[in-house]
Amino acid sequence: MTPAPTDPTLLTRLLTRAVEAAGRADADGFTAATTDLAAFDAEQARVVLGWVLRRALEEQHPDGLDADDLCAAVAATAGGAAWFGGLDPRILVVVLVAALGEHPDPEEVPRLGHALVLQHAVLLVHDLATGPGRPLRRALDAALAEVRRAETMEMP
């Protein structure tokens, strides 16, 4: 069974709202926005967020990433998101590693809720994929185009 296609307008609006709330360090707005995002199609939201993060890391580290680069990304995001009461740097690591295509053994990682993982992914997107010369809309449009392309490809 093929998953239903994303509603790109809704997903873009939800992600933008969540990232903007993170940028304002607005804990209540962030919680509300990420709660709405968590109600969206979980797999498609994860795919888009993962693609945005992977692309941001590739652009910032064109010669490749190493452990120090990932540690610096986690430290920067954790430092900037101290306002978020649910912050757990270990989850930031899990999200980054997953965005790069490596998924840890579920037994090695405590069972994490979808909403908490999304919140950490949004914090990383805010920190790594937005800023001067890096508009969120451009990253989301590229990610959604990639999702649409992948949805039209048939699996062998």
N, C-alpha and C positions, 0 to 999 in steps of 0.2 A: 504494500500500500504506500503510495506516495504522500508525503506530508503536504498539508495545505500550504500554498505559497504565503509568504509573509505579506503583511500590510505594511509596505515600506513607509508610508506617511505616518502611521501610528507608531511604528517602532522608532522612527527618527525622532518624533515628538517626545516619546517616553525617554529615550536615551539622552536627548538634549536637555530635557528638564532635569534629569538626574545628575548629569555632568555639571550643569550650571549651578545646581544646589551645592554640589561638592565644591565648586569654585568659590562660592560665597561662604563656605563653612557653615551652612544652614542645616543644622542637624534635623530639625523637624521637616523641612522641605525635602531633604535628602531621603529621610525615612519614607515620607509619603510618595516621592517619586520612584524610589526603588521598590516599594510595595506594589505600585502600579506596574512597574516593569516586570516584577516577578510573576504577575498574573498573566503576562503575555506568554506566547509560546516559548517555553523554557529552552528548548534545543536551538531554536532560531536566534534567540537573544544571545545565547552562549556563543554560537557560531559567529555572529556579527561582532560581538565584543572581542572574541579571540582573534578574529581577523584584524580588527583595528589595532589591537595590542601588538600582534606579530609584525604588522606593517610599520608601526611606529618604532619598534625596536630595530627592525631592519634598516629603516631610514637613518636612525641615530647612530647605528653601528654598522656601516656598510662593509667593514672589514671582518665582521663577525663578532659574536658575543662571547664573553667568558664569565666565569663565576663572579669576578669582581664587578663586572658591569651589572649583573643581575642583583648583586648585593647592594650596589649603589642605587639602583632603581627602587628596590624595596625600602631602603633607608630614607630616600627622598620622599617617597609616597607616605610612608609611616610618619615621618616628621611633619609633613604638611597636613596630615589628616588626624592629628592628635585630638581634634574636636569630636571625632566620631567614636562614641563609646564602645562600639563593637569591634574596633580595630584589632586585628590579630596579624602580625607580620608573617606568621606561618601560612596564613591563607593567601596573603599576597604572593608568597613564593609558589604555592600550589597553582594559583591563577596564572602566573607568568610561565611556569613550566608547562602547564596545559596549553597555553596560547602558542607555545613553541612546538607543540605536537607530542610532548612526552606526558603521559598520564601515569601518575603514581599508582602503585598497587593500593586498592581500596583498604586493605588491611593495615597498610602503613600510615594511613592518614585517618584521623578521627572523622567520623561521619559528619559531613558538613551539610547544612541546609542550603537549598537552592538560593534563597533570598540573601543569605550571608555571603555566598560566593559571588553573586551578582553585585552586591554592594562593594566588595573588594575589587571586582573587575572595573566597576565604574570609577572608583578612586584611582586606580592605575591608569584608566583611559584619560581621566582629567589631567593627571600628572604627566603622562608620557605622550599623549596624542593631541593635546591642545596647547595653544599659546601662540605667540607671534609667528606668523607664517605657517601655522598649522591649524587651520579652521576645522572644527569638529565636523561641520557639514560635509566637507570634502572627504574626510576619512569615512564617514558613514555612507555617503553615496558610493564610494569605491567598494566598501565592504558589502553593501546591499547588491551591487552589480555582480560581485563575485558569488554571493549566495544565489542570485537568480541564474547565473551561468551554471553553477553546480547543480541546481535543481533541474536544469534542462538536459544534463548529461545522463545517459543511461549507464547503469552499473553493468559490468560484464557478467 
